[in-house]
Amino acid sequence: MLSKLNNAPDTETRKLRQQYLSPSEVDCAILKVINAQLDNAPLRVLDTATGLLCVRETQIRTFKTSIEYKELVSSTITHPDIQMKRIEEVVMAYFQYVMLSHRWEGEEPLLQDIQGKVIYKLNPIGGIKKLQSFCKTARDLGYRWAWSDTCCIDKNIDVELQASVKSMFAWYHHSALTVVYLSDVPLLSKSLAMSAWNTRGWTVQEFLAPKVILFYQNDWTPYLDNRTPNHKDSVAIMQELEDATGIDQRTIVAFRPGMRDARAKLQWASTRTTTLQEDIAYSLFGVFGVRLHVDYTEKKQNALGRLLQEIIAQSGDITALDWVGKSSDFNSCLPADITSYEAPSSKLSSLSEDEIQSSVSLLRGVVALQSASQLYQTLDYLSAPRFAHRRLHLPCIVFPVTEVRRRPRHDQGTYTYEVKSDGLRNLQITTEHKFTPFSPARPPLAWQTILLVRPWNRHLLELHDTLDNTSSVDNWTLSEFSLRDSSAAQIGAIYPDSDSRALRLIVNLGQPFSAFLLARQRDGEFKRIASDYDIIAQVKDMASISYLMDIRILEIV
């Protein structure tokens, strides 16, 4: 019929043809929508109706035998735009999937264990029973497709494993529902915080990424018998999750990936564990919005080092350098283990606006304004920190150490030193590193320079900040990610008086700060000397700005 309309001699009839879609046109339109929908879906899923593991092609074939598909193809209507909207609605509803978040226990079924088998017919023991219960739960809630990390990834195919690890955050985000199974939480026991699920590395992204989430107790009934359709809407459950994880419930409910608050995100994962050591880094790829190569032979320090390198390189955020513990073999400015972020970032005192203005007034007439402006301009022109071949090029304000004295040892294997440097108040530093004491009377060898440095942070300039340099998750745009967390950035303070800006900078530089201790190597590079405690330094006299003028970009290995 439509082909006849195509060849009609009169214009009116041909216009009438344009108001209809043919079955083949509908089929092409449907397939286009399906492909777009599956772009953000797992590569393999379980069919909760049949109990079989399916690839995408099988899903599409199954859809083409469904009533929904036949109705779409047969309904060639006069409004193609309305028809397209209907296609999108039907496809979206049909291909919705449910993700499982759980902890691995004992013998979990792998892809090879269930491929080509009906899971409902398998012996219901251990991991198989959990998988069966998950699929039945998803089916009873009205969902055709379900995904579990145990059996829906062919880990023997490297390309598939790479794609799965890199895409998992997006899969959880685009799921219709994520089911969290708490196998160790008994009926009506308010013990979500005590569940081993809360100790696992991968589960961080599994509760942050989804829009809809439901917690289930060990008997597969809703946690606390809460029957609401989305437990992210439950203030009580979200408060319990906040108390258990230390993550603000507003962040849990509406999380967006990116580099913002990098130090806090690293702390979220600092007490968690993974079966494979590299996964402690890989499980954070989605949280930070990065896509890096996955290599399960590289070991933990390398995997974590690559992630931290990417965070610093993309964002210029140096808070990832704020840690205590052992240095990494990847780079001495990075920690060997994520547990080094467990302690909260140092909470340094800050001045109120009135206190800053008062200090600025006191500095006028004391500080040479030309020198202050020169300092401001020099720091403003500094490049962001960057990595090249595992070497960190770090802009710093440098305070050369003039004297090191060893104090009586308190703990086995560590040493405590009194450290003096030009322009800073004296410090005590505890480290596993053994120094040879020196002083102005007994100086070290020329190449054995030791420096206390203040890594440069552009927020001190109080300028408008740049956008958080973040990889979006699928259709999330960069504009959805907020500016870096800086009160100065949010206020966007602009001072018409350049002298006032320079003096405000000096006031800020006069406040306590987290310092690094660096030791020069024979070839001129530096290594960070890890400390057991935060090194909090402060200038002796903020009016003596000559001590702030030693500004360098140091190469740290």
Salt bridges, closest charged atoms under 4 A:
GLU25 OE1 - ARG17 NH2 3.33
ASP27 OD1 - LYS64 NZ 3.86
ASP47 OD1 - ARG144 NE 2.60
GLU105 OE2 - ARG103 NH2 3.19
GLU105 OE1 - LYS130 NZ 3.86
GLU108 OE2 - LYS130 NZ 2.66
ASP140 OD1 - ARG139 NE 3.96
ASP149 OD1 - HIS102 NE2 2.84
GLU160 OE2 - ARG44 NE 2.69
ASP225 OD1 - ARG227 NH2 2.86
ASP248 OD2 - ARG250 NE 3.02
ASP261 OD2 - ARG260 NE 3.84
GLU298 OE2 - ARG306 NH2 2.66
ASP337 OD2 - LYS300 NZ 2.57
GLU353 OE2 - ARG504 NH1 2.83
ASP380 OD1 - ARG458 NH2 3.08
GLU403 OE2 - ARG405 NE 2.46
GLU403 OE1 - LYS420 NZ 3.98
GLU418 OE1 - ARG407 NH1 3.67
GLU432 OE2 - LYS326 NZ 2.93
GLU462 OE1 - ARG504 NE 2.76
ASP465 OD2 - HIS459 NE2 3.25
ASP465 OD1 - ARG484 NH1 3.56
ASP474 OD2 - HIS174 NE2 2.80
ASP485 OD1 - ARG260 NH2 3.98
ASP497 OD2 - ARG364 NH2 3.53
GLU525 OE2 - ARG391 NH1 1.62
ASP550 OD1 - ARG552 NE 2.89
GLU555 OE2 - ARG391 NH1 3.03
